[in-house]
Amino acid sequence: MSDDASDGTDAEFGTAEFGTRSVHAGQRADPATGARAPPIYQTTSYTFPDAETAAERYALADDGYIYSRISNPTVEMLEDRLASLENGAGAVATGSGMAALDSATLILAEAGDNVVCSTDTYGGTTAYFAKTATRRDIEPRFVPTLEYDAYEEAIDEDTAFVHVETIGNPSLVTPDFERVAEIAHDNGVPLVVDNTFATPALCRPLEHGADVVWESTTKWLHGSGTTVGGVLVDGGTFPWGEHGYDEVAGQNHAYHDVDFSRDFPEAPFAAAARFRSLRSLGNQQSPFDAWQTLQGLESLPLRMDKHCENAAIVAEYLADHEDVAWVTQPGLESHPTHDNAARYLADYGGMVAFGLETGYEGGKTFCESVEVAQFLANIGDAKTLVIHPASTTHGQLTPEEQAEAGVTPDLIRMSVGIEDPADILADLEQAIETATRTATEGDGRT
């Protein structure tokens, strides 16, 4: 199965360039029909040739298919392709990005443990650790993303893992991965990285010390805003057995005589996530959704080039606009982590954050006024998308928590699409003018 990235992937593409692997990795022509496009194996179950094989599959001694909650041939193609693109050892596709995070947490943390998480993090991730994981007696310890001594101070013998984002949502901060990884590894814990904002087209955290990468495939990986999904990618190098991760190394309490580190040595974490998380939580990705995402991946390098190009144009425009109070984008030299972004990213991404002189209300009015851009809760679409995080995605956080996450009251998060940049700029201009005029009229000024 796809817990080993070599399975199901044509060897001729194993060392191919990224753009080629985006199109080909993980897929062969269908052996039964010769069909070159990925088939959709829309089935719940798979017949067993005999009772002995059935028993061996349930004992994980035979790698054939059992049930699509655990594995499916179409989903496996996606998993193999994503493992290849991230330069990982194996991957497990899930029903959403949050399902990927939950699957990882189930494997790595248990009651009484803690997770050290950077503050520049997606509001849903923060809420998961603060409001959901705590119900399982897992303590979140949030540390300022760029204060590396804070990671060291927060980690103790009960720390399950350290979590950061490649490009923080929505602050767009890029941490020094190698430094954080060194701190985590010196304390015997893995580094888990959310790579959603960068995608493997711009950054492969496993090459910089990360041990597990997860992403929402809903975003740039798919690219069209139609399909929710997630993925976990195993780097295959963390010594789980040396640090007491009994779900991954040692006799597994859910399977007789199974040790994932021994029996799936290339990607033991991915195997544990598949047979423990997917099997028990039921948070697998569906065959149709995986098929949809495979289509999107074929154009990923091309789309990311355009997203990055347009975002740079938008950032420069906003930086020169008199009604814009501030703008941040990793490609701007004024960005606080521009040097880290230049070091770790192939380009600076498709996200821009900014605030208007009209503040909180101006941000909301701007989002209501766009025409080309769409006001909705998503990122990574081919279309330009905007949202006002303080009143939406991060609205359930306290003002203090919002500030720690880099969410100011006026912040507008913009996912720059692949439209013609002239049309994006014209839309920005009219929306900013509307927000500014509305605020002026509200103040009673003429």
N, C-alpha and C positions, 0 to 999 in steps of 0.2 A: 504494500500500500504506500501512500505518499508520505509516510513518516521517513522514508529514505528518498531524497530528491532524485536519485538515479533511476528509481523505478518508474517505468512508463515514459521516460524522457529519451528521445532519440539521442544516442551518443554523439552524433555529428553536430548537435546543437549545444552540447555541454560546455564548450569553450568558445562559442560564438559571441559576437558583440551583443550589447544590451538590446538594441533595436531588433535584431534577428530573433533573440530569445523571446521578446515581447510578442512575436508573431507565432513562433514555432514550439517553444519549450513545453514539454509535458504532453505532447500530442503526436500520435501517429495516425495514418489513415486507418479507418475502421477495418479490422481484419475480416469481419463477416461480409461487408458490402463494398469495401473500397472507398466509402465516403470520406472525403478529405475534411469537410467541416466537422466540428465536434458534434457527435450525436448527443441527444438528450436522453439519458437513461432514466425515464420517469417511472421508476419502480420502487416499491417499498422493500422488496425481498428478492432473494436469489435461491434457486433450487440447489439442493445438495446432491452430489452424485451417489453418495452412500452414507450410512450412519456413522462410519468411522471418520469420514471427512468432516461431517457435521460436528462431531465431538471435538475434533482437532481444531476446527475454526473457533469454537466457543472457548477452547483452552488457549487460544492464540498461538497454536503450534502450526497452523496452516493460515496463509495470508489471503485466502479467498474471501469473497464478500458474504456477509450475513444479512445485514439490514441497513437501509439507507440512513438511519439515524447515526450510524457509526461511520460508514463509508459508502461511496457511490462512484462509479466510473467517471461520470461527467464532473463531479466535484473534485475527484482526484486529479483530473487534467488541470483544473484551476490551481489546486494545491501545489502540484509539481511546478507549474509555471511561476507561481509566486515565490516558491522556495528558490528557484533558479535566479529570479530577478533580484532577490534579497541576498543572494549568495549564502543561503542557509542550507541546513542539512535535511530539513523536512518541514512540512507545513500542515496546518489543520484549518479548514475554512469553517466559519461559524455564521449564524444567522444575522449578526450585526457586529459592529465594532465593540459595543458594550458586552455582547456575548463572548467575544474573544477575551476581553479583560476579565470577565467573571470566570471563564474557563481557566485562565492562567492563575487567578487567585485561588480557585478551588484546589489546584494542584500544589501550589507553593505555600499557602498559608493555612493555619488552623487556629482554633480558639486559643487565645492567649498570645498570639503573635502580633507583630506590628508591621506596617508598610511605611517606608520613608518615601514621600512623594514631593516633587517640586511644586511650588505654588503657581507657576505659570502653566496652568493645566486647564484643559477643557472643563467647563462647568459640570457636565455630566459625569466626568471621571471624579472630580472633587466630590460631587454628591454621592457617587457610588461608594467611595471610601468612607466618607463622613456619615452617611445615613443608611447605607445598606450593609457594608462589610462590618460595621460596628454591631449590627444585630447578630452577627456570628462571632462576636467577641474578638474582632480583629481591629486593632487600633491604628488609625492613620496618624502619621507624624509629618505635617507639612513644613517644608523648609524653603527659604528663599532660593530660587533656582540658581542664582549665581554666587551664593555664599557657600563655598565648598567646605569650609570648616563646619558648617551647620549639618551637612550630611554625616560627617564623622561623629559629631556630638549626638546625633539622633539615633544612629545605629547601635544596637546592643545585641545580646545573645538571643533575643526573641525576634529580631528583624527577619522577615521572610524574604523581602526583596526591596530594591530601590527602583523608583519609577520616575522617568522624565519624558518630555516630549522633544522631538527633533526640532520643531519650530513651535514655540508655545502658542496656545490658543486662548485668547486672541492677541497676546502681547507681542508675538512673533520673536521671542527671545530664543536664541540657540545656545545651549550649555556647552561646556567643554566635556564632551562625552568621555574622552580618554581619562580625564582627571576623575570624573565621577565613577567610571568603571574601576579605576585603580583603588579608589576609596572603598567601593563595594566589595571588590575581590579581596582586598587586604583584611576585610572583616568576614569573609566566607559567605557572602550573599551575592545573588545574581543581579545584574542590571537589566531591567525591562524597559523598553523604549517604545513609545507610541510614535510611529513614523508616518502618520496619516498626512500631515501637512506637507511633507517633503516627497513622499513616495520613493521607491527605490530608484526612480529616474534621477533624483537629485541627491539622495543620501542613502547609504547602506550602513546603518548603525552597527551591524554585526562585524563590520570591518574595523570598527573603532572601539571595540571592547564590550559592546552589548552582548547579552546572552540570549535574550528572547526579544523579538520584535512583534508588535501587533499593529494592525491598521483597520480602519473602517474602509472596506472596499467600496462602500457607497459613494465615496468622494472621487478623487481624480483617477483612481484605478479603473473605475467603471466609466465615469465621465459624463453621463447623460441624465443623472437625476431620476432614474427610474427604478433602481434596484438596490435594496438594503443588503449589506453583507459585511463580514469581517474576516480576519485571518490572524492566526498565530504562526510565527516562523521561529523554529528552533535553530540556534547557532551550532549546536552539537558539540560544544567544547567545555561547558561548565562541569566541574567535577562534583556532581550531585552526591555521590556516595561519601565523599569526604566531609560533607557538611550537614548530614542528617536529613536530607530530603527523601523521606521514606516512600512517598508516592512515586518517585522517579527511580530510586535506587534501593535495592534490597527486596526481600519478599513482600509482594504487594498484598495487602490485606483483603483486596477485593477479588483476587485471582489466585487460585492454587498454583504454586510453583512457577510464578511469573515474576521476573525482575526486569523491569523495562530497560535499565541500563545494561543488563546482560543480554537480553533477548532482542533489543532494538538499539544496538550500540551506536549507530550512526546518528540517530535522533531520538533519544529516550524521552525527552520532555514532550515532543510532539506525540509520541505513542501514548504516553500517560494522559495527555490532554484528550486524545481521541477515545481511548477505552475507559477513561474515568469520567471526564467532563461531558463529552458529547453523549456517551452512553447513558449517563445518569441525569444530566440536565436537559437533554433534548434540544440543544441550541445549535444544531447543525445547519449548514447552508443547504438550500434546496437545489436540486439538479437544474431547474430552469434558471434560477438566479445565478448559479455558477456559470451556466452557458452564456447568459447575458454579459457577465463580467469578463468572460474570455473574449467576447467581441470587443469590449472596450479596451482591453489590454493591448490589442493589436495596434492601436493608434496612440498609446500612452506617450512614447517619446515625442511624437509630433505635437500632441496637444500640450505637453508640458513646456516645450519650447515656446509655443505661442502664449500660454498663460504667463510665463515668466517675462516675455518681451512686453506684453500689454501691461503687466503690473508695474514694470519699471517706468513705462510712459505715464501711467496714472500717478505714480508716486511723485514723479518730477513735476507734473502739472499741479498736484495738490500742494506741493512744497512752495510753489510760487503764488498761490491763491491768497488774496488779502482777507477773505472771509473764513479761511481755514486756520484754526488755532495751532494745530500741530499735525504732523503726519509721521508715521513710522513704517518702515519696510526694510527688511534685512539688507537690501542692496544699497540703501542710502548710507553714506559714510557717517552720518549723524546717529545711526542706530547703535544702541549700546552694545550689541553683540555682533556688529558688522564683521569684526575680525574672525570670530568663531564661525560665522556663516560662510565667510570666504574660505575658511580652512576645511570645513566639513561638507559644504553643499556644492554641487556642480553648478547650480544657479540659485537665485534667491527666492523662488517660489511665486505663487500666484496670488498671495494675500497682501492686502494693504489695510492698515488701521489708521484712522484719523479722527479728529474732533473739530467741530465747527465753533466759531466764536459765539454762536448762539446756544451752546451748551447742551444740557440734557434734552430740553424740549426741541431744540434745533435738530438734534440727532434723530429724534422720532419723526419730526416733520420731513426731514430729508428722505428717510426710508419710505414714507408715504407718498413722496413726490416723484420718485424715479419712474422711468417709463421703459427704457431698454433694460436696465438692471431690474432684478426681481427681488421683492421684499419677502424673504422666507428663511426658514431655518435649515440651511444646508450650505455646503461649500464644495468646491471641486467640480462643479457642473460646467458644461461648455458655455452656459449662459453666465453673465455677470450677476452676482447675488449680493445683497446687502442685508444687514441686520443691526439692531441696536442692543448689544449684549446686556447692558445694565437693566433693561426692562424686559428682557426675554431669556436668553440662554443662561445668563448668570443671575436672573432675577430672584432666585430662591436663596442666594447667598446673602449674608449680612453685608453691610457696607464695608466692614473690616475685611471680610473674606474676599469681596470684590476687589478691594484695593490690593490685597496680597496677590490676587490673580492677574493684576495689571489691567483691571476693568475700571476705567474712570467713568463718571456719569455721562460724559459727552461722547464716548468712544463709539465709532461706527466701524464695524467689521465688513470688509469688502473682499469677496472672492472674485477676482477679475477673470472674466471669460475670454473666449477666443473670437469675439465679434471684431469688426473693424474698429481700431482704436479711436478714430475720429468720432464715431457714433457713441462710444463709451464716454468720451470727454464732453461731447455736447450734452449728453444726458446728465452728467455730473454738474455741468454748469447751470442747467435750468433747475435742477433739484436744490443746489446750494443757494441759488438766487431766491427760490421759493421759500426755503427755510429761513433765510436772512430777512426777507421782506415780511414774512409772517411774524417773526420775532419782533421786528421793528414796529409793526402795526399793533402788536399786543402790548408793547411798552408805551403806546400812545405817541410815538415819534412819527414825524413825517419826513 
